C-alpha cells in the first residue's frame, strides 16, 4: 500500500481531536502523536489506534455553558458568530444543528496556528469554511454534504491559521471574498 501523506495527516487530526475530547493536555497529545508516527509502520495500524480512541470517546460530553458570540467583519460585512473555543464545542461544531441563516456563523478559535482540519460529520447542510490568520483569509473551501456511502473528507488548509469561520454555503462567493480579504474580530458578548 502506497503511503498517502494527506490521509495520514487527516487521521492524526482525528486522533488529536479525540485526545482533546478525553481531556489530555496538549503536551501529552503531541507526545502520543509523535510516538504513533514513530511506531506505526502502516496506516492500518494508525487507523486501528484511532478506532480504539473513538470507542473511548464515544460517550456524550458533559454539559457545557452556552457559547459566547462575537461579531466578525469581512471587508464591511458583519457576521454574528457562536464561538467554539474549547475542545468539546470545537469537536461538535455545527453538527446536528439547523442551517445557518445568512449573516451568522461559527468561529473556531485555537490556541495555536496549525493546519486545522474540518469534516462534515453529523452535518445536515453544506457550508463554506474560511481559515484566517493575522487579519486576512488564508484558505477557503465550499464543503458539501457527503453521500451516505462516502468516507468523510477532511478539509485541510494550505497555510496554518489560528481561526476558522463556518458560514452558510455560498456566502464567500456572494460577498466576493478571496484569499487576502481582510478579517477583523469586532466584539464579544
C-alpha positions as CSV (number, residue, x, y, z in Angstrom):
1,X,0.0,0.0,0.0
2,X,1.4,3.4,-1.0
3,X,1.7,6.0,1.8
4,X,-0.7,8.9,1.4
5,X,0.5,11.9,3.5
6,X,-2.8,13.7,3.4
7,X,-4.6,10.6,4.7
8,X,-2.0,10.2,7.5
9,X,-2.4,13.9,8.4
10,X,-6.2,13.6,8.4
11,X,-6.0,10.5,10.6
12,X,-3.7,12.3,13.0
13,X,-6.0,15.3,13.1
14,X,-8.9,12.9,14.1
15,X,-6.7,11.4,16.8
16,X,-5.8,14.8,18.2
17,X,-9.5,15.8,18.4
18,X,-10.2,12.5,20.2
19,X,-7.4,13.2,22.7
20,X,-8.8,16.7,23.3
21,X,-12.2,15.2,23.9
22,X,-10.9,12.9,26.7
23,X,-9.1,15.8,28.3
24,X,-5.4,15.1,27.7
25,X,-3.1,18.1,28.0
26,X,-1.5,19.4,24.7
27,X,2.0,18.2,25.6
28,X,0.6,14.7,26.2
29,X,-1.2,14.8,22.9
30,X,1.8,15.8,20.9
31,X,4.0,13.2,22.7
32,X,1.4,10.5,21.9
33,X,1.1,11.6,18.2
34,X,4.9,11.7,17.9
35,X,5.1,8.2,19.4
36,X,2.5,6.9,17.0
37,X,4.3,8.4,14.0
38,X,7.5,6.6,15.0
39,X,5.9,3.3,15.9
40,X,3.2,2.9,13.3
41,X,4.6,1.3,10.2
42,X,1.4,1.3,8.3
43,X,-1.8,3.4,8.1
44,X,-3.9,0.4,9.0
45,X,-2.3,0.3,12.5
46,X,-2.8,4.0,12.8
47,X,-6.4,3.5,11.8
48,X,-6.9,0.8,14.4
49,X,-5.4,3.1,17.0
50,X,-7.9,5.8,16.1
51,X,-10.8,3.3,16.1
52,X,-9.9,2.4,19.7
53,X,-9.8,6.0,20.7
54,X,-13.1,6.7,19.1
55,X,-14.7,3.9,21.2
56,X,-13.2,5.5,24.3
57,X,-14.6,9.0,23.5
58,X,-18.0,8.0,22.1
59,X,-19.8,8.9,25.3
60,X,-21.7,12.2,25.2
61,X,-19.7,15.1,26.5
62,X,-20.5,16.9,29.8
63,X,-22.9,19.8,29.9
64,X,-21.3,23.0,28.8
65,X,-22.2,26.6,29.4
66,X,-23.8,28.5,26.5
67,X,-21.4,29.6,23.8
68,X,-20.3,33.2,23.7
69,X,-20.8,35.2,20.5
70,X,-18.5,37.6,18.6
71,X,-19.0,39.8,15.6
72,X,-16.6,39.5,12.7
73,X,-16.1,41.9,9.9
74,X,-15.0,40.7,6.5
75,X,-14.4,43.9,4.4
76,X,-17.5,45.5,5.9
77,X,-19.8,42.5,6.0
78,X,-20.7,41.7,9.6
79,X,-21.1,38.0,10.6
80,X,-22.5,37.2,14.1
81,X,-20.7,34.1,15.3
82,X,-21.1,31.5,18.0
83,X,-17.6,30.8,19.4
84,X,-16.1,27.3,19.6
85,X,-13.0,27.9,21.8
86,X,-12.7,24.7,23.8
87,X,-12.3,21.1,22.8
88,X,-16.0,20.0,23.2
89,X,-17.5,22.8,21.3
90,X,-14.8,22.6,18.6
91,X,-15.4,18.8,18.1
92,X,-19.2,19.3,17.9
93,X,-19.2,22.4,15.7
94,X,-22.4,22.8,13.7
95,X,-23.2,19.0,13.7
96,X,-26.8,18.3,14.2
97,X,-27.9,21.9,14.1
98,X,-30.3,23.8,11.8
99,X,-28.9,25.5,8.7
100,X,-27.2,28.8,9.4
101,X,-29.1,32.0,8.3
102,X,-27.2,34.5,6.2
103,X,-25.1,36.8,8.5
104,X,-24.5,34.1,11.1
105,X,-21.6,31.6,11.5
106,X,-19.4,29.7,13.9
107,X,-16.0,30.9,14.8
108,X,-13.4,28.3,15.9
109,X,-10.6,29.8,18.0
110,X,-7.5,27.8,18.6
111,X,-4.6,28.5,21.0
112,X,-2.0,27.9,18.2
113,X,-1.5,28.2,14.5
114,X,-1.8,24.9,12.6
115,X,-3.4,23.3,9.6
116,X,-6.7,22.7,11.5
117,X,-8.7,20.2,9.6
118,X,-12.5,20.0,9.4
119,X,-15.0,17.4,8.3
120,X,-18.8,17.2,7.8
121,X,-19.6,14.6,10.3
122,X,-23.2,15.0,11.6
123,X,-23.8,18.0,9.3
124,X,-27.3,18.5,7.8
125,X,-26.4,21.3,5.5
126,X,-23.4,22.4,3.3
127,X,-21.2,25.3,4.5
128,X,-18.3,27.5,3.5
129,X,-15.2,27.1,5.6
130,X,-12.8,30.0,5.9
131,X,-9.4,29.8,7.6
132,X,-8.0,33.2,8.6
133,X,-4.9,34.4,10.5
134,X,-3.3,37.8,11.1
135,X,-6.3,39.7,9.8
136,X,-6.8,38.0,6.5
137,X,-8.3,35.0,4.8
138,X,-5.6,32.3,4.1
139,X,-7.8,29.5,2.7
140,X,-11.4,28.9,1.8
141,X,-13.5,25.9,0.7
142,X,-17.1,25.1,0.0
143,X,-17.9,21.9,1.9
144,X,-20.7,19.7,0.5
145,X,-22.6,17.1,2.4
146,X,-21.1,13.6,1.9
147,X,-23.1,10.9,0.2
148,X,-24.1,8.1,2.6
149,X,-21.7,5.6,1.0
150,X,-18.7,8.0,1.0
151,X,-15.9,8.3,3.6
152,X,-15.8,11.7,5.3
153,X,-13.5,14.1,3.6
154,X,-11.1,16.1,5.8
155,X,-10.8,19.7,4.6
156,X,-7.3,21.0,5.3
157,X,-6.0,24.5,4.6
158,X,-2.8,25.1,2.6
159,X,-1.5,27.5,5.2
160,X,-1.7,27.4,9.0
161,X,-4.1,29.6,10.9
162,X,-5.5,30.2,14.3
163,X,-9.1,30.9,13.3
164,X,-11.7,29.1,11.2
165,X,-15.1,30.5,10.3
166,X,-18.0,28.4,9.1
167,X,-20.9,30.2,7.3
168,X,-23.8,29.2,5.1
169,X,-22.8,27.7,1.7
170,X,-22.4,30.4,-1.0
171,X,-21.5,33.2,1.5
172,X,-18.0,33.8,0.4
173,X,-18.9,33.8,-3.3
174,X,-21.9,36.1,-2.8
175,X,-19.7,38.6,-1.0
176,X,-16.7,38.3,-3.3
177,X,-14.3,37.2,-0.6
178,X,-11.0,35.8,-1.7
179,X,-7.6,35.0,-0.3
180,X,-6.3,38.1,1.4
181,X,-9.7,39.5,2.3
182,X,-9.4,41.5,5.5
183,X,-11.0,40.0,8.6
184,X,-11.5,41.7,11.9
185,X,-12.9,40.3,15.1
186,X,-15.0,43.2,16.4
187,X,-16.8,42.3,19.7
188,X,-17.6,39.7,22.3
189,X,-20.8,39.3,24.3
